[in-house]
Every structure is written in structure tokens, then in C-alpha cells.
Amino acid sequence: MKPLSRKTLWTASLVALLSLTTTACGDDKEPESKCGEPLYGGDATDEAWRALVDAKGRPADSTEAAQLALPSQGTTYSVNDAPPKWTWASTLASALPRPVPVSPFDTARSMLARVGEWVLPTAHAHLPPFTGDIHWVQVTVPGRECPVEMLTSNLEWQLDAATWDTLKASAGQDLSVQVVSAYLLQNRITEGPYTLAQPVTIRIQGAP
């Protein structure tokens, strides 16, 4: 049998490597959400959002829920008001960073991904895994199938003009604000998710 040349061996190794890299990077599950992704703030990422989407079926838990400062229950705005800033407090925010365990599989997968990216750069690179507290603010708007949503690592949300216009379109009706909070370790939930025991109801007054 004719021995394989170095070029042939290199080609075969490269194909195998790229196959492993594709498998390692392509096992992300798309979230089962027909409403699309939320707005993002702070260091929040789409992978962190997917972790919360996957946890939707867990029993409700409000023991470590965020405490909304603004808006509070019954807050009323005018359609002439500037976009407000909403703020909240969270005990998760004061938690010390947890040690990050690294398995041999994770190390090997990361090395393969880096080599594969060097050989054949991808069009979209994943952001680094998120570790920290995350907050998913959801505003239910009457007559709108999907809520207005923000995922952020901050303790505030300065509403932008487009979002505020969307909410003002339902002036005269009650809007419901819910906050889902969790602590993530490399995109994996280790604490939570926690939700407000009762969503906060607000209203915007004036002609829509």
C-alpha cells in the first residue's frame, strides 16, 4: 500500500477538525419564542436570553425577585412625558463572582473552535459566555401579541423613543410590567429565575 503523503494527512486532519468544530459550535438550541429577541442592555447576550427562555417552564419563585423602584404600582405617565427611566434593586447584584469550573470537554471544544476559526473564519462569532445577574423586563401591552422586552445586566432601563412610542399607543389602558431575574454562570442559570410575585400595573394618560 502506498503510504499517505503529508499533504493528504493534513487535509484529512483538517476535515476532521472542522467537523468537530462545527459540531461543538452548532449545538445551540434556538429558543422557542415566536416574538423574537428582546432589546439588550449592559453586557446581556442572546445566549443569556436563551437560558431564560429555556427556564420558562420552571415553577414561579419570587423569593429573590427584583424590587422595582420605578415604575411603582399605579404609576401614571402622560403621553407628553419624555421616555422614562425604570430602575430596580436586586440582591443578586451584590453576589460575589462564583468560581468557574472548566471541564476537559469544554477546554477541548474551545481549542477546536479557536483553531477552526483561524482556518475558516465564521461570519458571526459568539460573544463570551455571560456570568452575572441578569434581568428580563417584560411589558404586556393590551392588543399586542408580544410583550415589549429588555434583557439587561444593569439595574435600570432608560426607555428609548421608539419603545416609548409603542407603549404610548396603548394610552388609557393598563400596562403590566414583570421582571425576571437570575444569576448565570457561563450562560447557565445557577440562581433563579425569580419573578415579581405580582406584576406592576402602570398607565399612560392622554390621546394615543
RORO-923899 format. One record per residue (C-alpha): residue number from 1; residue in three letters; x, y, z. Coordinates in steps of 0.1 Angstrom, whole numbers, plus 5000, padded with zeros to 4 digits. Each point is the difference from the previous one (the first is absolute). Last residue first. Example, Ala and Ser with C-alpha at 12.3 -4.5 7.8 and 13.67 -1.06 7.14 Angstrom:
# RORO-923899
<site 2; "SER"; <5137; 4989; 5071>>;
<site 1; "ALA"; <4986; 4966; 5007>>;
END
This chain:
# RORO-923899
<site 208; "PRO"; <4473; 5579; 5218>>;
<site 207; "ALA"; <4980; 5028; 5016>>;
<site 206; "GLY"; <5010; 5004; 5036>>;
<site 205; "GLN"; <5009; 4979; 5030>>;
<site 204; "ILE"; <5025; 4973; 5002>>;
<site 203; "ARG"; <4993; 4973; 5026>>;
<site 202; "ILE"; <5020; 4977; 5022>>;
<site 201; "THR"; <4994; 4966; 5017>>;
<site 200; "VAL"; <5029; 4983; 5017>>;
<site 199; "PRO"; <5001; 4962; 4996>>;
<site 198; "GLN"; <4992; 4980; 5032>>;
<site 197; "ALA"; <5024; 4976; 5017>>;
<site 196; "LEU"; <5028; 5015; 4979>>;
<site 195; "THR"; <5020; 4973; 4984>>;
<site 194; "TYR"; <5031; 4980; 5009>>;
<site 193; "PRO"; <5020; 4978; 4977>>;
<site 192; "GLY"; <5017; 4991; 5021>>;
<site 191; "GLU"; <5035; 4993; 5010>>;
<site 190; "THR"; <5025; 4978; 4981>>;
<site 189; "ILE"; <4987; 5008; 4965>>;
<site 188; "ARG"; <5025; 4990; 4973>>;
<site 187; "ASN"; <5014; 5026; 4976>>;
<site 186; "GLN"; <5035; 4998; 5014>>;
<site 185; "LEU"; <4987; 5001; 5035>>;
<site 184; "LEU"; <4967; 5018; 5000>>;
<site 183; "TYR"; <4981; 5017; 5029>>;
<site 182; "ALA"; <4964; 5006; 4994>>;
<site 181; "SER"; <4973; 5027; 4998>>;
<site 180; "VAL"; <4966; 5001; 4983>>;
<site 179; "VAL"; <4983; 5034; 5002>>;
<site 178; "GLN"; <4963; 5006; 4991>>;
<site 177; "VAL"; <4983; 5032; 4990>>;
<site 176; "SER"; <4963; 5000; 4991>>;
<site 175; "LEU"; <4984; 5028; 4980>>;
<site 174; "ASP"; <4966; 5013; 5008>>;
<site 173; "GLN"; <4981; 5019; 4972>>;
<site 172; "GLY"; <4995; 5037; 4994>>;
<site 171; "ALA"; <5030; 5003; 4978>>;
<site 170; "SER"; <5007; 4968; 4980>>;
<site 169; "ALA"; <5020; 5018; 4972>>;
<site 168; "LYS"; <5020; 5015; 5028>>;
<site 167; "LEU"; <5018; 4967; 5006>>;
<site 166; "THR"; <5012; 4997; 4964>>;
<site 165; "ASP"; <5010; 5037; 5000>>;
<site 164; "TRP"; <5021; 4993; 5031>>;
<site 163; "THR"; <5017; 4971; 4983>>;
<site 162; "ALA"; <5009; 5022; 4970>>;
<site 161; "ALA"; <5012; 5029; 5022>>;
<site 160; "ASP"; <5024; 4979; 5021>>;
<site 159; "LEU"; <4991; 4988; 5035>>;
<site 158; "GLN"; <5028; 5005; 5025>>;
<site 157; "TRP"; <5001; 4966; 5017>>;
<site 156; "GLU"; <5016; 4996; 5034>>;
<site 155; "LEU"; <5018; 4975; 5022>>;
<site 154; "ASN"; <5024; 4990; 4973>>;
<site 153; "SER"; <5006; 4964; 4987>>;
<site 152; "THR"; <4973; 5005; 4975>>;
<site 151; "LEU"; <4973; 4983; 4980>>;
<site 150; "MET"; <4972; 5023; 4988>>;
<site 149; "GLU"; <4966; 4990; 4988>>;
<site 148; "VAL"; <4968; 5015; 4985>>;
<site 147; "PRO"; <4975; 4972; 5002>>;
<site 146; "CYS"; <4988; 4980; 4969>>;
<site 145; "GLU"; <4964; 4996; 4990>>;
<site 144; "ARG"; <4991; 5037; 5003>>;
<site 143; "GLY"; <4964; 5009; 5007>>;
<site 142; "PRO"; <5007; 5011; 5035>>;
<site 141; "VAL"; <5038; 5004; 5006>>;
<site 140; "THR"; <5019; 4977; 5023>>;
<site 139; "VAL"; <5033; 5015; 5010>>;
<site 138; "GLN"; <5028; 4975; 5007>>;
<site 137; "VAL"; <5033; 5008; 5018>>;
<site 136; "TRP"; <5026; 4972; 4999>>;
<site 135; "HIS"; <5027; 5006; 5026>>;
<site 134; "ILE"; <5034; 4983; 5001>>;
<site 133; "ASP"; <5024; 4994; 5029>>;
<site 132; "GLY"; <5035; 4989; 4991>>;
<site 131; "THR"; <5019; 4977; 4976>>;
<site 130; "PHE"; <4994; 5003; 4963>>;
<site 129; "PRO"; <5019; 4977; 4976>>;
<site 128; "PRO"; <5022; 5020; 4976>>;
<site 127; "LEU"; <4982; 5012; 4969>>;
<site 126; "HIS"; <4995; 4976; 4971>>;
<site 125; "ALA"; <5017; 5008; 4967>>;
<site 124; "HIS"; <4980; 5006; 4969>>;
<site 123; "ALA"; <5013; 4996; 4965>>;
<site 122; "THR"; <5023; 4972; 5009>>;
<site 121; "PRO"; <5037; 5000; 4994>>;
<site 120; "LEU"; <5013; 4968; 4983>>;
<site 119; "VAL"; <5035; 4990; 5012>>;
<site 118; "TRP"; <5003; 5024; 5029>>;
<site 117; "GLU"; <4964; 4995; 5010>>;
<site 116; "GLY"; <5005; 4962; 4999>>;
<site 115; "VAL"; <5030; 5004; 5022>>;
<site 114; "ARG"; <4981; 5020; 5025>>;
<site 113; "ALA"; <4970; 4977; 4999>>;
<site 112; "LEU"; <5022; 4969; 5005>>;
<site 111; "MET"; <5017; 5016; 5030>>;
<site 110; "SER"; <4967; 5010; 5015>>;
<site 109; "ARG"; <4986; 4965; 4996>>;
<site 108; "ALA"; <5031; 4985; 5016>>;
<site 107; "THR"; <4997; 5023; 5030>>;
<site 106; "ASP"; <4962; 4994; 5004>>;
<site 105; "PHE"; <5006; 4962; 4998>>;
<site 104; "PRO"; <5027; 5002; 5026>>;
<site 103; "SER"; <4976; 5017; 5024>>;
<site 102; "VAL"; <5004; 5035; 5012>>;
<site 101; "PRO"; <4984; 5010; 5033>>;
<site 100; "VAL"; <4994; 5038; 5003>>;
<site 99; "PRO"; <5003; 5012; 5036>>;
<site 98; "ARG"; <4971; 5022; 5009>>;
<site 97; "PRO"; <5002; 5038; 4998>>;
<site 96; "LEU"; <4988; 5016; 5032>>;
<site 95; "ALA"; <4962; 5007; 5003>>;
<site 94; "SER"; <4991; 5037; 5004>>;
<site 93; "ALA"; <4979; 5001; 4968>>;
<site 92; "LEU"; <4981; 4969; 5010>>;
<site 91; "THR"; <4984; 5020; 5028>>;
<site 90; "SER"; <4982; 5021; 4974>>;
<site 89; "ALA"; <4989; 5036; 4999>>;
<site 88; "TRP"; <4979; 5015; 4972>>;
<site 87; "THR"; <5000; 5030; 4976>>;
<site 86; "TRP"; <4978; 5012; 4971>>;
<site 85; "LYS"; <5011; 5030; 4981>>;
<site 84; "PRO"; <4972; 5019; 4983>>;
<site 83; "PRO"; <4996; 5010; 4963>>;
<site 82; "ALA"; <4990; 5037; 5001>>;
<site 81; "ASP"; <4965; 5008; 5012>>;
<site 80; "ASN"; <4974; 5013; 4975>>;
<site 79; "VAL"; <4981; 4967; 4999>>;
<site 78; "SER"; <4996; 5005; 5037>>;
<site 77; "TYR"; <5011; 4974; 5026>>;
<site 76; "THR"; <4982; 4984; 5029>>;
<site 75; "THR"; <5016; 4977; 5026>>;
<site 74; "GLY"; <4975; 4976; 5015>>;
<site 73; "GLN"; <5025; 4976; 5015>>;
<site 72; "SER"; <5035; 5014; 4999>>;
<site 71; "PRO"; <5019; 5009; 4968>>;
<site 70; "LEU"; <5026; 5005; 5012>>;
<site 69; "ALA"; <5013; 4985; 5032>>;
<site 68; "LEU"; <4994; 4964; 4988>>;
<site 67; "GLN"; <5013; 4975; 5025>>;
<site 66; "ALA"; <5017; 4970; 4983>>;
<site 65; "ALA"; <4988; 4966; 5009>>;
<site 64; "GLU"; <5020; 4979; 5025>>;
<site 63; "THR"; <4972; 4980; 5016>>;
<site 62; "SER"; <4977; 5005; 4970>>;
<site 61; "ASP"; <5000; 4965; 4986>>;
<site 60; "ALA"; <4976; 4988; 4972>>;
<site 59; "PRO"; <5005; 4963; 4992>>;
<site 58; "ARG"; <5023; 4993; 4970>>;
<site 57; "GLY"; <4985; 4999; 4965>>;
<site 56; "LYS"; <5016; 5033; 4989>>;
<site 55; "ALA"; <5035; 4987; 5006>>;
<site 54; "ASP"; <5009; 4995; 4963>>;
<site 53; "VAL"; <4991; 5036; 4993>>;
<site 52; "LEU"; <5023; 5011; 5029>>;
<site 51; "ALA"; <5029; 4981; 4986>>;
<site 50; "ARG"; <4992; 5013; 4965>>;
<site 49; "TRP"; <5003; 5035; 5013>>;
<site 48; "ALA"; <5034; 4994; 5014>>;
<site 47; "GLU"; <5010; 4986; 4965>>;
<site 46; "ASP"; <4986; 5031; 4984>>;
<site 45; "THR"; <5023; 5022; 5021>>;
<site 44; "ALA"; <4997; 5024; 5029>>;
<site 43; "ASP"; <5031; 5021; 5008>>;
<site 42; "GLY"; <4981; 5032; 5006>>;
<site 41; "GLY"; <4968; 5002; 4981>>;
<site 40; "TYR"; <4983; 4978; 4974>>;
<site 39; "LEU"; <4966; 5004; 4983>>;
<site 38; "PRO"; <4980; 4968; 4999>>;
<site 37; "GLU"; <5004; 4972; 4974>>;
<site 36; "GLY"; <4972; 4987; 4979>>;
<site 35; "CYS"; <4963; 4997; 5009>>;
<site 34; "LYS"; <4995; 4965; 4988>>;
<site 33; "SER"; <5022; 4986; 5028>>;
<site 32; "GLU"; <5012; 4964; 5001>>;
<site 31; "PRO"; <5036; 5009; 5005>>;
<site 30; "GLU"; <5024; 4987; 4974>>;
<site 29; "LYS"; <5021; 4972; 5015>>;
<site 28; "ASP"; <5038; 5004; 4998>>;
<site 27; "ASP"; <5016; 4968; 4988>>;
<site 26; "GLY"; <5018; 5016; 4970>>;
<site 25; "CYS"; <5032; 5012; 5017>>;
<site 24; "ALA"; <5012; 4966; 5011>>;
<site 23; "THR"; <4987; 4982; 4969>>;
<site 22; "THR"; <5016; 5025; 4977>>;
<site 21; "THR"; <5033; 4998; 5018>>;
<site 20; "LEU"; <5000; 4962; 4999>>;
<site 19; "SER"; <4994; 5001; 4962>>;
<site 18; "LEU"; <5026; 5026; 4996>>;
<site 17; "LEU"; <5025; 4978; 5018>>;
<site 16; "ALA"; <4991; 4969; 4979>>;
<site 15; "VAL"; <5004; 5020; 4968>>;
<site 14; "LEU"; <5033; 5014; 5011>>;
<site 13; "SER"; <5014; 4966; 5010>>;
<site 12; "ALA"; <4991; 4986; 4966>>;
<site 11; "THR"; <5017; 5029; 4983>>;
<site 10; "TRP"; <5031; 4998; 5021>>;
<site 9; "LEU"; <5003; 4962; 4995>>;
<site 8; "THR"; <4996; 5005; 4962>>;
<site 7; "LYS"; <5027; 5027; 5000>>;
<site 6; "ARG"; <5023; 4980; 5021>>;
<site 5; "SER"; <4997; 4972; 4974>>;
<site 4; "LEU"; <4983; 4967; 5008>>;
<site 3; "PRO"; <5020; 4969; 4996>>;
<site 2; "LYS"; <4994; 4979; 4968>>;
<site 1; "MET"; <4987; 4966; 5009>>;
END
